[in-house]
Amino acid sequence: MQYGLGINKKNFTIIELLIGICISGIILIPAFHILSSALLAVKTAARNSSNFQHAQSAMTTITSDIRGADCINPASTDKRLVISSGPDIILYELGSGKIKRSVNSYGQYITPDGAIKDMKFSYPFDRSVKTEIYPNASTDRFTGESTCKN
């Protein structure tokens, strides 16, 4: 039997373990930082993509309603579109970063909170509407020009 500290023992000393932990930390901390930055970039890209999809969907809905409308109501402004489609009055407006579509005073939001930064309407010709929708967190925009059916 051997007693005491032997030369043939294969255990690590506390100093060796501490040095190993420090070296691992020096290697892993930058790796975690890079990983967290990559995850943040992916999350931001996904949010921007989602905002673009919502803006595109809203543009499709607005364009379809304008093409099916009889006329543009004189109450329309650059921030609000009012159109008449048969017996229905359709209103589009932006509030709290989301687009609201109202038909005969019954409204629902067609985009989620914070998806849209701005929305503008202009009226270049009689019965024609130019729509600009700016998705949130982007410098790009969706633009469309539509004409009422009559």
N, C-alpha and C positions, 0 to 999 in steps of 0.2 A: 504494500500500500504506500501511496505517496501522500504526503501531507504538505500543506502550504502552497505557495505559488510555484507551479511547475512550468517548465519551458515548453512542454509538449501540449499544453492546453490550447484549444481552438476557439475560445470565446473572445469577444471584443471587449475592450475596455470602455469605460464611460467616455473618455476623451475621444476615442475613435468614433463612437456612436454620435457624439455631439458634432464632430467635424463632418461626418456623413450627412447629418440632418441639415447643417448649415449649407453644405454644397448643394444638397437637393433643393433647399429653399431658394438659393441663388439661381438655380436653373428653372424652377417651377413658377416663381413669381412673374417673370416676364412672359412665360408661356400662358399663364392665366390671364394676364393683361391683354395679350394678343387675342386670345379666345373671346374674352368679353367684348373687345372692340369689334370683332367679326360678328358676334351675335347681335350687337347693337346695330351694325350696318345692315344685317339681314332683316331685322325687325323694322327699321326705317324704310327699307326698300319694299317690304310687304305692305306697310301702311300707305306708302305713296302709290303703289300699284292698286290697292283697294280704293283709294280716293279717286284715281283715274277711272276705274271701272264704274264707280258710282256717278261720276260726272258724265261719262259716256252714256250710261243708262238714262240719266236725267235728260240729256240732250236728245236722245232718241224719243223719249216720251213727249217732251215739249214740241219737237219738230212734228211728230205725228198729230198732236192736238192742233197745231197751227194749220197744217195741211187740211185737216178735217173741219176747220172752223169756217163759219160764214163771214165773219168780219172781226176786225180789231176794235175793241171798245175804246172810246176817247179817254177813259180813265187810266189808260196805260201810261207808264212813265219809264224812265231808264232803269228803275229798280223793281218794277212791277209790271207784269203782263196780264191784261184782261182781254179774253176773247169770247165771242159768242158762237156757240155750236148748237144750232137748233134751239130748243128751249133752255139749254144749259148755258150758264156763265161760268167760265173756267178762269181761275186766277192762279198765277205763279208768283211767288215772292221768296226772298231769302231771309232767314232769321236764325240767329245762333249757329251759323255755320251749316245749316241744312235747308234744303229747298222744300217748300210747302206747295202742294197742289190742292186747290179747293174747287169743288164743283157745287154750285148753288149753295154756298156757305158751309158745306161739309168738307173739311180739309183733312189731309193726311200728308205726312212727310215722305218724300220719295228718296231722300238720302239720309244717312245717319248723322248724328252730331259731329260737327267739326270736319266733315268731308269736303266742304266747299268753302273757299276763301271769299269769292265774290261772284256775282252774276249781274250781267248788264244786258239791257235790251235797247235796240235802236230801230228806227222805222224809216229806212231809206226810201221806200216807195209806198204808194197807197196799197194796203192789204199785205205788205211785206214786213217781216220781222227778222232782224239780225240778232242772234243770241250769242253771248259770250259767257262761258262758264270757266271759272278758275279753280281747279282743285287745290285743296289746302296743301301747304308745304311744297309748292311747285311754282316755277315761273312760267310754265306752259299753260295753255288754255285750249278749250274746245270752242270752236266757232261754227255757227251754222246760220244759213239764211233760208227762210221758208216763206211761202205765200199762201194766203187763205184761198179756199177753193172758189169763192165767188168774186 
